[in-house]
Each structure stands twice: as C-alpha cells, then as structure tokens.
Amino acid sequence: MGTQLIAAGAEVAYNDRLNIESPDIVKNVHKAYIEAGSDIIITNTFGANGIALGRHNLSERVSQINTAGAQIARQVAGDDKYVLGNIGPCGDFLQPVGTLTPQQLQKSFTEQTVALVQGGIDGLIIETMTALEELEIAVKAAQSAAGDLPVFASMAFDCAGDNFKTMMGVSVELMVKKLLELEVDGLGFNCGRMTLDDYVRLAEKIVSLVDSNNVILFAEPNAGLPEIVGAETVYKVEPDEFASALLKIRDVGFRVLGGCCGTTPAHIKAAAKLLKSV
C-alpha cells in the first residue's frame, strides 16, 4: 500500500489521511491488487492509531480515518473478497524505555479496532510489530473490540546470524509462544530486511515451532532486499522470482500468502497465478 501510494504521487510522510482527503487514490490501489488476483486486501490504516496520528495533529480523526479506510476497501472487495483491518505499531515505546503506559496503548488500539469494525472489515491484521509487549497489547485490544472477527498478528524479523530477531530483539520462539498463548487466529511474519531465501528459512523456523492445527500461518515478505538508487528505495526482485519464493513458503506449511514492501500488483499477479495452479 505505502509504496503504491507513493508511486501514485502521495507524500512519503503520511498516507493514512488519504482515506478522507483523496479516497480515489486508495481505492485505485486496492482495485489493482484485486484485479491482480488477491483474495484479501488490507486497509490503508497502518499508521492510523491515535498515538501515531497525534504526531500529525490528527488524533481527533482516528474514527473517521479508520472507518473510511475500511469502507473504501470494502467497496472494492465487494462480497467475494476479504478485507482485513490493518493495525501497525504506534511508533513509540512503553515505559521505562519510552513515554507510553500500557493503558494508553490499549486505549489507542481499541479505538482503532472499533472504527475498523464499523467500516465493515472481515478481520484484523496486526503487523510489522517489533516489541513483544506492544504486540500483546494490540492483540488483546483487537480481540476485545472485534467480537468474533478473526485476528492475525505478525512481527518483522531481520537475520541475526543463523537465526532471526526483530529490531527490539524478539526471537521467533518468543513470538510464536506468545501468539499461541493469546490464541490468535493467524500468526506469521511480514516486512524485514532479508533476501527471499531468508524468508523461506524463517517460514521453516516458524513451522518447526507450531504444533497446533488451530492457527493459520501467513507470510508477507518484501520483494527482497531494498536498494537505494538516487533518492529512491527500489526493490529489484522480479515477479516470477517472488512468486517462486511464496510457493516454497506455501510448501513448508503456510496457507495465507501475500506481500509487503515493494510487492506491486505485478508481483501478486504472478504469485496468484502460480499458487492457484497448485
């Protein structure tokens, strides 16, 4: 969503406000992914929690921005495709590292969840988390405010030697243990600075730690490692190469597959064609 909005001319700094200021731009991005073969699209609300919005003097518009984001996606998806309400990290830290209290964070994620549900989503996806405490609070807030809707949750990992850790030092083992304890409907990974082969290894690691059939495994890798070309961040992985990596991730046991940074509609089209053929 972010890279596609930027490609469409949106400012880099903050895109969630486009839900209410330029909804057609957001709608066109959703439409492109549906036409590419997506079964699920994700709302343009990654940074639309009250804490993140407060840094842009938009904390009073949490409900409006999130509900609008859900409604735009719902309109494009119709009744045949799914919409997941997107909840990203708040961009700050809990005390004593940062200034936030657990109560403030819980309130912020609850408010966002309520607004997304009002917009007509089919479930929640909490993604790109790096701190275990924030992940837990976000999951509990979503579960408490979303009723019977499914809740998916993922963290962003980087390579750490032969293993993987988030920016805040959370291991794959800790994430899996916590999310299984919280009884999420789906768990997995997204984003991170890794090669496609690294993402496959991460998928294998997660599968080795999950012994339950009650949770869906999902993956949203980037289109490989980003490169800086001039003033732009560029992802050079070709669509067919990306699709082949998703097939490998599928073969180890993941069943919901998509893409994060740099994955254009062309990447998803190639992936949908390959994955749906098997």
C-alpha positions in Angstrom: 0.0 0.0 0.0 2.7 2.5 1.0 4.9 2.1 -2.0 2.0 2.1 -4.4 0.5 5.3 -2.9 3.9 7.0 -3.2 4.2 5.8 -6.8 0.8 7.4 -7.4 2.1 10.8 -6.1 1.2 10.7 -2.4 3.6 12.3 0.1 6.0 9.9 1.7 5.4 11.3 5.2 1.9 10.1 6.0 -0.6 8.3 3.8 -3.4 7.2 6.1 -5.1 10.6 5.8 -5.7 9.9 2.1 -8.7 7.8 3.2 -10.6 11.1 3.9 -8.7 13.5 1.6 -8.1 11.5 -1.6 -10.1 8.3 -1.3 -9.9 7.6 -5.0 -6.1 7.1 -4.9 -6.5 4.5 -2.2 -9.4 2.9 -4.0 -7.3 2.5 -7.2 -4.5 0.8 -5.3 -7.0 -1.7 -3.8 -8.6 -2.3 -7.2 -5.2 -3.0 -8.8 -4.5 -5.8 -6.3 -8.0 -7.3 -6.6 -7.5 -7.3 -10.4 -4.1 -9.0 -9.9 -5.8 -11.9 -8.1 -5.8 -11.1 -4.4 -8.4 -12.8 -2.3 -7.6 -10.4 0.6 -6.9 -6.7 0.7 -5.7 -4.7 3.7 -7.0 -1.3 4.7 -4.8 1.8 4.4 -4.7 2.3 8.2 -1.2 1.0 9.1 -0.4 4.2 11.0 -3.9 5.2 12.0 -3.8 4.6 15.7 -4.3 7.6 17.9 -0.7 7.8 19.1 0.7 7.8 15.6 -2.0 10.2 14.3 -1.2 12.5 17.2 2.2 13.2 15.7 0.4 14.7 12.7 -2.2 16.6 14.8 -4.9 14.1 13.6 -5.7 12.3 16.9 -9.2 13.6 16.8 -9.9 11.9 13.5 -9.0 8.3 14.4 -12.5 7.0 13.9 -13.1 8.9 10.7 -9.8 7.8 9.1 -10.1 4.2 10.1 -13.8 3.8 9.2 -13.2 5.5 5.9 -10.2 3.2 5.2 -12.4 0.1 5.9 -15.2 1.4 3.8 -13.0 2.1 0.8 -11.6 -1.4 0.9 -15.0 -3.0 1.5 -16.4 -1.2 -1.6 -13.6 -2.5 -3.8 -13.6 -6.1 -2.3 -17.4 -6.5 -2.5 -18.9 -9.6 -1.1 -16.5 -12.0 -2.9 -13.1 -10.9 -1.4 -11.9 -10.3 2.2 -10.9 -7.1 3.9 -8.5 -7.1 6.9 -8.2 -4.0 9.0 -4.6 -3.1 9.3 -3.1 -2.2 12.7 0.6 -1.2 12.8 2.9 -0.2 15.6 2.4 3.1 17.4 6.0 4.4 16.7 6.8 4.9 20.4 7.9 2.7 23.3 6.3 1.7 26.6 7.8 3.0 29.9 10.6 3.0 31.0 12.1 3.0 27.6 9.5 5.4 26.2 6.7 7.5 27.5 3.7 5.4 27.0 1.7 3.4 29.6 0.1 0.1 28.8 -3.3 1.8 29.4 -2.6 4.5 26.8 -1.6 1.9 24.2 -4.6 -0.3 24.9 -6.9 2.6 24.5 -5.4 3.6 21.3 -5.5 0.2 19.6 -9.1 -0.4 21.0 -10.3 2.9 19.4 -8.7 1.9 16.1 -10.3 -1.6 16.1 -13.7 -0.3 16.9 -13.6 2.2 14.0 -12.3 -0.5 11.6 -15.1 -2.9 12.6 -17.6 -0.1 12.0 -16.3 0.2 8.5 -17.1 -3.4 7.6 -13.9 -5.4 7.8 -13.8 -9.2 7.9 -10.9 -9.4 10.4 -7.8 -7.7 11.8 -4.2 -7.9 10.9 -1.6 -6.6 13.4 1.6 -6.3 11.5 5.2 -5.1 11.5 5.5 -5.3 15.2 9.0 -5.4 16.8 8.3 -5.3 20.5 6.6 -8.2 22.2 4.8 -6.0 24.8 3.2 -3.8 22.1 2.2 -6.9 20.1 0.4 -8.4 23.1 -1.4 -5.2 23.9 -2.5 -4.8 20.3 -3.8 -8.4 20.1 -5.7 -8.2 23.3 -7.3 -4.8 22.2 -8.3 -6.2 18.9 -9.7 -9.4 20.4 -11.7 -7.5 22.9 -13.2 -5.0 20.5 -13.6 -7.1 17.4 -16.1 -9.6 18.7 -15.9 -12.9 16.8 -13.8 -11.5 13.9 -10.5 -13.3 13.4 -7.3 -11.6 14.5 -4.0 -12.2 12.7 -0.6 -11.0 14.0 2.9 -10.8 12.7 6.3 -9.4 13.5 9.1 -8.0 11.3 12.3 -10.0 11.6 15.8 -9.5 10.4 18.6 -12.0 10.1 20.7 -12.5 13.3 23.4 -14.9 12.4 21.8 -18.2 11.6 18.6 -17.1 13.4 16.1 -14.2 13.3 15.2 -11.4 15.6 13.1 -8.2 15.5 14.6 -4.8 15.9 13.8 -5.0 19.6 15.5 -8.4 20.0 12.4 -10.6 20.0 13.1 -14.1 18.8 10.9 -16.3 16.6 10.5 -18.6 19.6 9.2 -15.9 21.8 6.7 -14.6 19.2 5.3 -18.0 18.4 4.9 -18.8 22.1 3.2 -15.6 23.0 0.8 -15.6 20.0 -0.2 -19.2 20.6 -0.9 -18.3 24.3 -3.1 -15.4 23.1 -5.0 -17.8 20.8 -4.7 -15.6 17.7 -6.4 -17.0 14.5 -3.3 -16.5 12.4 0.4 -15.8 13.0 3.4 -15.2 10.8 5.8 -12.6 9.5 5.9 -9.5 7.3 8.4 -6.9 6.1 12.0 -7.1 7.4 15.3 -6.7 5.6 16.0 -10.1 4.2 16.5 -12.0 0.9 13.8 -14.3 -0.4 15.8 -17.3 0.7 15.9 -15.8 4.2 12.2 -15.6 4.2 11.9 -19.2 3.3 14.2 -20.2 6.2 12.1 -18.0 8.5 9.0 -19.8 7.4 10.6 -23.2 8.1 11.6 -22.0 11.5 8.0 -20.9 12.4 6.6 -24.2 11.1 9.0 -26.1 13.3 7.7 -24.3 16.4 3.9 -24.5 15.7 2.4 -27.8 16.6 -1.2 -26.7 16.5 -3.7 -27.0 13.7 -5.8 -24.3 15.2 -3.8 -21.4 13.8 -3.3 -20.2 10.3 0.3 -19.4 9.2 0.7 -16.3 6.9 3.6 -14.6 5.2 4.1 -11.2 3.7 7.7 -10.9 2.6 9.1 -7.9 0.9 10.2 -8.1 -2.7 13.7 -8.9 -1.4 16.3 -6.5 0.0 15.8 -2.8 -0.8 18.4 -0.9 -2.7 18.9 2.9 -2.7 19.0 4.3 -6.2 19.5 8.1 -6.1 16.9 9.3 -3.6 14.6 6.3 -4.0 14.3 2.9 -2.3 14.0 0.3 -5.0 13.1 -3.4 -4.8 14.5 -5.3 -7.8 13.1 -8.8 -7.3 11.1 -9.8 -10.4 7.5 -11.0 -10.1 8.3 -14.6 -11.1 11.1 -14.8 -8.6 8.8 -13.5 -5.9 6.1 -16.0 -6.8 8.6 -18.9 -6.6 9.6 -17.9 -3.1 6.0 -17.8 -2.0 5.4 -21.2 -3.4 8.4 -22.5 -1.3 6.8 -20.9 1.8 3.5 -22.5 0.9 5.1 -25.9 0.6 6.5 -25.8 4.1 3.0 -25.2 5.6 1.9 -21.6 5.2 -1.6 -21.1 3.7 -2.1 -17.3 3.5 0.4 -15.6 1.3 1.0 -12.1 0.2 3.5 -9.3 0.0 4.8 -6.3 1.9 7.1 -3.5 0.8 7.9 -3.4 -2.9 5.4 -6.1 -4.0 3.5 -4.5 -6.8 0.3 -5.8 -8.4 2.6 -7.5 -10.9 4.2 -9.5 -8.1 0.8 -10.5 -6.7 -0.4 -11.4 -10.2 2.5 -13.8 -10.7 2.1 -15.2 -7.2 -1.7 -15.7 -7.6 -1.2 -17.5 -11.0 1.4 -19.8 -9.6 -0.1 -20.6 -6.2 -3.6 -21.1 -7.5 -2.3 -23.5 -10.1 -1.2 -25.9 -7.4 
